[in-house]
Amino acid sequence: MKSREEVEKEILEIVHRETRAWNAKDVGLRITVFHLDMVWPWPPNSDAHDPMNWLLVLERFDAARWKKVWQDLFDTHTLIHNQRAIIKIEVSDQGDGAFAVVEVDTLVARQRRQRFPLERARLQGLQPGGSEWKMTMHTGLLEY
């Protein structure tokens, strides 16, 4: 079993890889952070803390479908800035599950120059996915 420090290092790498993928608009790199069992519940707005109103935006992970969604987003939006801070990493005692709380400050603009921020905290569930840790769920961006 890996030590807590080793697991935290791997989780940091996944979060940083996701940030690099956003910054480079690299769909191939973006897809590598997701576990095959990933699901993506998304709140309808940033203060919708009650999951009774959330939706599954992309259903269960499907690489081809998700690549298209991300490529469409990257092709139709300009990234103004993308800053993320890892606030907390929690690893199970067994070392087989974890979550990370990440503060996100991302601003994108549609090609029509209408800007919208993605400035919230999010919770990511993670678990081993073969030889490395992968994201298994993401709550969407919530304001706390």
Beta strands, then each sheet from edge to edge (+ up, - down):
strand 1: 34-39
strand 2: 41-42
strand 3: 55-56
strand 4: 77-91
strand 5: 98-110
strand 6: 115-129
strand 7: 132-138
sheet 1: 1+ 7+ 6- 5+ 4-
sheet 2: 2+ 3-
end
